[in-house]
Amino acid sequence: MIAGAILEDDGQELKVYYGASDTCICLGTAKVNELMQFCTIGEH
Protein backbone atom coordinates (compact mmCIF):
# COMPACT_ATOMS: atom_id res chain seq x y z
CA MET A 1 0.00 0.00 0.00
CA ILE A 2 1.46 3.36 -1.01
CA ALA A 3 1.26 5.88 1.81
CA GLY A 4 2.54 8.87 -0.14
CA ALA A 5 4.87 10.15 -2.81
CA ILE A 6 7.03 13.25 -3.17
CA LEU A 7 8.55 14.63 -6.35
CA GLU A 8 11.81 16.35 -5.46
CA ASP A 9 12.17 20.06 -6.32
CA ASP A 10 14.50 19.30 -9.22
CA GLY A 11 11.83 17.06 -10.78
CA GLN A 12 14.36 14.27 -11.28
CA GLU A 13 13.61 11.94 -8.36
CA LEU A 14 10.38 10.47 -6.98
CA LYS A 15 10.25 9.25 -3.39
CA VAL A 16 7.50 6.72 -2.62
CA TYR A 17 6.57 5.91 0.96
CA TYR A 18 4.77 2.61 1.66
CA GLY A 19 3.74 0.52 4.63
CA ALA A 20 5.72 -2.63 5.42
CA SER A 21 3.84 -3.71 8.56
CA ASP A 22 1.81 -2.17 11.34
CA THR A 23 4.83 -0.29 12.68
CA CYS A 24 7.08 0.39 9.68
CA ILE A 25 7.11 2.78 6.75
CA CYS A 26 9.57 2.17 3.91
CA LEU A 27 10.96 4.52 1.29
CA GLY A 28 11.65 3.71 -2.33
CA THR A 29 13.25 6.11 -4.79
CA ALA A 30 13.28 6.23 -8.56
CA LYS A 31 14.65 8.54 -11.23
CA VAL A 32 11.63 9.99 -13.01
CA ASN A 33 13.01 9.48 -16.52
CA GLU A 34 13.80 5.81 -15.82
CA LEU A 35 10.39 5.24 -14.24
CA MET A 36 8.63 6.82 -17.23
CA GLN A 37 10.67 4.74 -19.64
CA PHE A 38 9.87 1.56 -17.75
CA CYS A 39 6.14 2.38 -17.67
CA THR A 40 5.92 3.23 -21.38
CA ILE A 41 8.24 0.78 -23.13
CA GLY A 42 9.21 -1.80 -20.51
CA GLU A 43 12.45 -2.79 -18.92
CA HIS A 44 15.55 -3.34 -21.06
N, CA, C and O of each residue as an XYZ file, in Angstrom:
176
protein
N       0.843     -1.177      0.000
C       0.000      0.000      0.000
C       0.890      1.242      0.000
O       1.743      1.398      0.874
N       0.696      2.105     -0.959
C       1.461      3.356     -1.014
C       0.855      4.354     -0.038
O      -0.349      4.609     -0.058
N       1.705      4.916      0.815
C       1.263      5.882      1.809
C       1.418      7.316      1.313
O       0.722      8.215      1.784
N       2.325      7.531      0.368
C       2.540      8.869     -0.144
C       3.697      8.907     -1.118
O       4.496      7.973     -1.193
N       3.778      9.984     -1.856
C       4.868     10.153     -2.813
C       5.236     11.626     -2.885
O       4.379     12.503     -2.775
N       6.523     11.881     -3.071
C       7.035     13.253     -3.171
C       7.939     13.343     -4.391
O       8.865     12.548     -4.553
N       7.663     14.313     -5.239
C       8.550     14.625     -6.350
C       9.511     15.696     -5.864
O       9.091     16.772     -5.439
N      10.803     15.397     -5.928
C      11.807     16.350     -5.459
C      11.737     17.649     -6.274
O      11.241     17.656     -7.401
N      12.235     18.736     -5.696
C      12.165     20.056     -6.323
C      12.809     20.103     -7.705
O      12.376     20.864     -8.569
N      13.841     19.291     -7.912
C      14.504     19.303     -9.218
C      13.717     18.524    -10.273
O      14.053     18.570    -11.456
N      12.667     17.805     -9.849
C      11.831     17.061    -10.781
C      12.474     15.798    -11.322
O      11.942     15.176    -12.241
N      13.618     15.412    -10.759
C      14.363     14.271    -11.282
C      14.185     12.995    -10.469
O      14.468     11.904    -10.964
N      13.719     13.117     -9.223
C      13.610     11.942     -8.360
C      12.243     11.899     -7.687
O      11.737     12.915     -7.211
N      11.651     10.696     -7.657
C      10.383     10.467     -6.985
C      10.650      9.602     -5.759
O      11.309      8.567     -5.855
N      10.144     10.022     -4.625
C      10.247      9.245     -3.390
C       8.862      8.701     -3.074
O       7.891      9.455     -3.002
N       8.775      7.381     -2.884
C       7.502      6.721     -2.616
C       7.572      6.075     -1.232
O       8.442      5.247     -0.961
N       6.654      6.462     -0.381
C       6.573      5.905      0.962
C       5.471      4.853      0.978
O       4.386      5.068      0.438
N       5.766      3.689      1.615
C       4.774      2.615      1.665
C       4.881      1.864      2.981
O       5.937      1.837      3.612
N       3.782      1.261      3.382
C       3.745      0.516      4.627
C       4.320     -0.877      4.460
O       4.054     -1.555      3.467
N       5.121     -1.306      5.449
C       5.721     -2.633      5.423
C       5.091     -3.540      6.472
O       5.107     -4.762      6.321
N       4.548     -2.970      7.512
C       3.843     -3.708      8.557
C       3.092     -2.675      9.391
O       2.992     -1.509      9.007
N       2.577     -3.100     10.509
C       1.811     -2.167     11.342
C       2.662     -1.058     11.944
O       2.134     -0.024     12.352
N       3.978     -1.264     12.002
C       4.832     -0.295     12.685
C       5.950      0.274     11.815
O       6.794      1.014     12.319
N       5.976     -0.051     10.534
C       7.080      0.388      9.677
C       6.570      1.121      8.442
O       5.522      0.792      7.888
N       7.328      2.105      8.034
C       7.110      2.780      6.753
C       8.432      2.710      5.993
O       9.487      3.027      6.543
N       8.371      2.296      4.740
C       9.569      2.173      3.908
C       9.593      3.282      2.866
O       8.577      3.916      2.584
N      10.764      3.498      2.307
C      10.962      4.518      1.287
C      11.632      3.897      0.077
O      12.671      3.247      0.192
N      11.034      4.102     -1.071
C      11.646      3.706     -2.333
C      11.881      4.948     -3.168
O      11.086      5.887     -3.124
N      12.969      4.963     -3.932
C      13.249      6.112     -4.789
C      13.420      5.642     -6.228
O      13.821      4.509     -6.490
N      13.108      6.537     -7.141
C      13.283      6.231     -8.562
C      13.582      7.517     -9.309
O      13.066      8.582     -8.970
N      14.429      7.408    -10.336
C      14.648      8.538    -11.227
C      13.424      8.622    -12.142
O      12.999      7.621    -12.719
N      12.870      9.811    -12.266
C      11.627      9.991    -13.007
C      11.768      9.526    -14.448
O      10.875      8.854    -14.963
N      12.866      9.867    -15.110
C      13.015      9.478    -16.517
C      13.085      7.965    -16.679
O      12.550      7.430    -17.649
N      13.734      7.263    -15.751
C      13.800      5.805    -15.818
C      12.439      5.177    -15.528
O      12.054      4.197    -16.165
N      11.719      5.740    -14.572
C      10.388      5.242    -14.243
C       9.433      5.418    -15.423
O       8.660      4.515    -15.744
N       9.489      6.579    -16.062
C       8.628      6.820    -17.230
C       8.973      5.886    -18.368
O       8.078      5.382    -19.046
N      10.250      5.645    -18.590
C      10.672      4.738    -19.643
C      10.180      3.327    -19.350
O       9.674      2.652    -20.247
N      10.318      2.880    -18.128
C       9.872      1.555    -17.751
C       8.354      1.398    -17.946
O       7.883      0.367    -18.425
N       7.605      2.438    -17.565
C       6.145      2.382    -17.669
C       5.645      2.435    -19.109
O       4.573      1.907    -19.405
N       6.397      3.060    -20.005
C       5.917      3.226    -21.380
C       6.458      2.202    -22.354
O       5.762      1.826    -23.297
N       7.691      1.737    -22.152
C       8.238      0.785    -23.130
C       8.783     -0.493    -22.491
O       9.237     -1.389    -23.202
N       8.746     -0.589    -21.183
C       9.206     -1.799    -20.512
C      10.684     -1.750    -20.173
O      11.429     -0.871    -20.607
N      11.064     -2.722    -19.387
C      12.452     -2.793    -18.922
C      13.347     -3.366    -19.984
O      12.943     -4.267    -20.719
N      14.568     -2.856    -20.078
C      15.554     -3.342    -21.059
C      16.651     -4.084    -20.378
O      17.572     -4.566    -21.037
